[in-house]
Amino acid sequence: MIHPIVKRFERCVACGDSIADQYQQNGWKFVRDVMNSPKRLEEVTGLDELQDSVDAIDIDFDDDESVVSN
């Protein structure tokens, strides 16, 4: 059996340190908050900020840079 090994994603909503910390500090209150507002996981892990930074990237494609095959 092959067991893939990958670097853990620091913003993981399942095993990230910030999620574990919130659960240790707030217990079932944290679970209830997440159940009532799933966006809470994104806020705790910083995924919301990551998504905002990606959305803010402006890529300008110029026709001169396109590739045309003959």
GROMACS elastic network, one bead per residue, 0.5 to 0.9 nm:
[ bonds ]
;  ai    aj funct       b0    kb
    6     9     6  0.88086   500
    7    10     6  0.88863   500
    8    11     6  0.86713   500
    8    12     6  0.77177   500
    8    15     6  0.83546   500
    8    16     6  0.81505   500
    9    12     6  0.53562   500
    9    15     6  0.84854   500
    9    16     6  0.72075   500
   10    13     6  0.89450   500
   10    15     6  0.82544   500
   10    16     6  0.54226   500
   10    17     6  0.71576   500
   10    18     6  0.85734   500
   10    45     6  0.80082   500
   11    14     6  0.87539   500
   11    15     6  0.82654   500
   11    16     6  0.54774   500
   11    17     6  0.79829   500
   11    18     6  0.78342   500
   11    19     6  0.86887   500
   11    42     6  0.84903   500
   11    44     6  0.86923   500
   11    46     6  0.65909   500
   11    47     6  0.65111   500
   12    15     6  0.55915   500
   12    17     6  0.83324   500
   12    18     6  0.88495   500
   12    19     6  0.81225   500
   12    45     6  0.69663   500
   12    47     6  0.86013   500
   13    16     6  0.59901   500
   13    18     6  0.86163   500
   13    19     6  0.65262   500
   13    41     6  0.60275   500
   13    42     6  0.73566   500
   13    44     6  0.84768   500
   13    45     6  0.65882   500
   13    47     6  0.87677   500
   14    19     6  0.70351   500
   14    20     6  0.83871   500
   15    18     6  0.84296   500
   15    19     6  0.66828   500
   15    20     6  0.67888   500
   16    19     6  0.53693   500
   16    20     6  0.64699   500
   16    21     6  0.87009   500
   16    45     6  0.71839   500
   17    20     6  0.51117   500
   17    21     6  0.60021   500
   17    22     6  0.85525   500
   17    45     6  0.83864   500
   18    21     6  0.50376   500
   18    22     6  0.61334   500
   18    23     6  0.85915   500
   18    44     6  0.63600   500
   18    45     6  0.59374   500
   19    22     6  0.51724   500
   19    23     6  0.61927   500
   19    24     6  0.85961   500
   19    41     6  0.75644   500
   19    44     6  0.67430   500
   19    45     6  0.68129   500
   20    23     6  0.51142   500
   20    24     6  0.60904   500
   20    25     6  0.85701   500
   21    24     6  0.50908   500
   21    25     6  0.60874   500
   21    26     6  0.84615   500
   22    25     6  0.51199   500
   22    26     6  0.58179   500
   22    27     6  0.74060   500
   22    30     6  0.66665   500
   22    44     6  0.80316   500
   23    26     6  0.52691   500
   23    28     6  0.72884   500
   23    29     6  0.82641   500
   23    30     6  0.59542   500
   23    31     6  0.74024   500
   24    27     6  0.56294   500
   25    30     6  0.84379   500
   26    29     6  0.55406   500
   26    30     6  0.53843   500
   26    31     6  0.84080   500
   27    30     6  0.56486   500
   27    31     6  0.68779   500
   28    32     6  0.60460   500
   28    33     6  0.84552   500
   29    32     6  0.50560   500
   29    33     6  0.61156   500
   29    34     6  0.86386   500
   30    33     6  0.50247   500
   30    34     6  0.62166   500
   30    35     6  0.86035   500
   31    34     6  0.51517   500
   31    35     6  0.61734   500
   31    36     6  0.86502   500
   32    35     6  0.50183   500
   32    36     6  0.61551   500
   32    37     6  0.84888   500
   33    36     6  0.51424   500
   33    37     6  0.59829   500
   33    38     6  0.79226   500
   33    40     6  0.71825   500
   34    39     6  0.73314   500
   34    40     6  0.55331   500
   34    41     6  0.64996   500
   35    38     6  0.59353   500
   35    40     6  0.87939   500
   36    40     6  0.87228   500
   37    40     6  0.56802   500
   37    41     6  0.83120   500
   38    41     6  0.59791   500
   38    42     6  0.76902   500
   39    42     6  0.52165   500
   39    43     6  0.64048   500
   39    44     6  0.87970   500
   39    48     6  0.82530   500
   40    43     6  0.50038   500
   40    44     6  0.61287   500
   40    45     6  0.85887   500
   41    44     6  0.51952   500
   41    45     6  0.61212   500
   41    46     6  0.82880   500
   41    47     6  0.80690   500
   41    48     6  0.89502   500
   42    45     6  0.53368   500
   42    46     6  0.57154   500
   42    48     6  0.51954   500
   42    49     6  0.83392   500
   43    46     6  0.52190   500
   43    47     6  0.65163   500
   43    48     6  0.57781   500
   43    49     6  0.78205   500
   44    47     6  0.79049   500
   44    48     6  0.87498   500
   45    48     6  0.79299   500
   46    49     6  0.53331   500
   46    50     6  0.63516   500
   46    51     6  0.87330   500
   47    51     6  0.60414   500
   47    52     6  0.84900   500
   48    51     6  0.51960   500
   48    52     6  0.62044   500
   48    53     6  0.87099   500
   49    53     6  0.61700   500
   49    54     6  0.86486   500
   50    53     6  0.51826   500
   50    54     6  0.63282   500
   50    55     6  0.86598   500
   51    54     6  0.50962   500
   51    55     6  0.60872   500
   51    56     6  0.85913   500
   52    55     6  0.50207   500
   52    56     6  0.61688   500
   52    57     6  0.89709   500
   53    56     6  0.51047   500
   53    57     6  0.67588   500
   54    57     6  0.54725   500
   54    58     6  0.89233   500
   55    58     6  0.79374   500
   61    64     6  0.86049   500
   61    65     6  0.72542   500
   61    66     6  0.80258   500
   62    65     6  0.54970   500
   62    66     6  0.70344   500
   63    66     6  0.53247   500
   63    67     6  0.87225   500
   64    67     6  0.83271   500
